[in-house]
Every structure is written in C-alpha cells, then in structure tokens.
Amino acid sequence: MRGKLGLLLGLAAGAALGFMFAPNPGSKLRAEMRKERASGGTGLNALKNSMKGAGKEIGTSIKKSKYAEKASELKDKIKKAVNRDEE
C-alpha cells in the first residue's frame, strides 16, 4: 500500500512539474491531448512531447549558465593579466 501511495504521489508531482515547465501554454497542451484522445489515443503522447520540450529547455539553460560562468572566469583572468602587464 505504501509503495502505491508513493508512486501516485510521484506521478502527481511529476505531472504538476511538467505542466509548470511546459513550453506550450496549458490550453494548447489540453487541445493536443483532446485531439489525441479523439483519435483513439490516451493523450499521454502530447504530455510526453511537452515534457521533452521542457527538458530540452532546462538543459539548454544549464549549458548556457555553465558557459557564462566559464566565460566570466576567463574574462577575470584576462583582466588580471592585462592589469599585471600595465604595472
């Protein structure tokens, strides 16, 4: 029983996070899910695709911040080298 409750809570939390970070507005996602269900599907592929898009955006943001940090460190090193040469 405890494992099932944890699974349900995990699924609910994952769905909530997926909707929060989804790249498409909720109305568009719901329309895609309705369209998929009307054609005999479950509607989960639309949600899966939306979550994939959110994951890609998060990954891109992480990469950009990592490169920005490295660029800032490099800029600081260059400034120190230039200042040292001026002295």
C-alpha positions in Angstrom: 0.0 0.0 0.0 2.8 2.4 0.9 4.6 1.8 -2.4 1.4 2.5 -4.4 0.8 5.8 -2.5 4.4 6.9 -3.2 4.0 6.0 -6.8 0.8 8.0 -7.1 2.3 11.0 -5.3 5.4 10.8 -7.6 3.2 10.7 -10.7 1.2 13.7 -9.4 4.3 15.7 -8.6 5.8 14.9 -12.0 2.7 15.9 -13.8 2.5 19.1 -11.9 6.1 20.0 -12.6 5.6 19.0 -16.3 2.7 21.4 -16.6 4.6 24.2 -14.8 7.7 24.0 -17.1 5.9 23.0 -20.3 7.0 25.1 -23.3 3.4 25.3 -24.6 0.6 27.1 -22.9 -1.8 24.8 -21.0 -4.7 25.5 -23.4 -2.6 24.3 -26.4 -1.5 21.1 -24.5 -5.0 20.3 -23.4 -6.2 20.7 -27.1 -3.5 18.4 -28.3 -4.4 15.8 -25.6 -8.1 16.1 -26.6 -7.2 15.6 -30.3 -5.1 12.5 -29.4 -7.9 11.0 -27.3 -10.4 11.7 -30.1 -8.3 9.6 -32.5 -8.2 6.7 -30.0 -5.1 7.5 -28.1 -4.6 8.2 -24.4 -3.5 11.8 -24.6 -0.2 10.9 -22.9 1.9 11.4 -26.0 1.1 15.1 -26.1 2.1 15.4 -22.5 5.3 13.4 -23.1 6.2 15.6 -26.0 5.6 18.7 -23.9 7.7 17.4 -21.1 10.5 16.5 -23.6 10.4 20.1 -24.8 10.6 21.4 -21.2 13.6 19.1 -20.5 15.4 20.4 -23.6 14.8 24.0 -22.5 16.1 23.3 -19.0 19.2 21.5 -20.4 19.9 24.4 -22.7 19.6 26.9 -19.8 22.0 24.8 -17.7 24.5 24.7 -20.5 24.2 28.5 -21.1 24.8 29.2 -17.4 27.8 26.8 -17.3 29.3 28.6 -20.4 28.5 32.0 -18.9 30.4 31.0 -15.7 33.4 29.8 -17.7 33.4 33.0 -19.8 33.3 35.1 -16.7 36.2 33.3 -15.2 38.2 33.7 -18.4 37.3 37.4 -18.5 38.6 37.8 -15.0 41.9 36.0 -15.9 42.4 38.3 -18.9 41.7 41.4 -16.8 44.3 40.3 -14.2 46.8 39.6 -16.9 46.3 42.9 -18.6 46.5 44.8 -15.3 49.6 42.9 -14.4 51.2 43.9 -17.7 50.3 47.6 -17.2 52.1 47.7 -13.9 
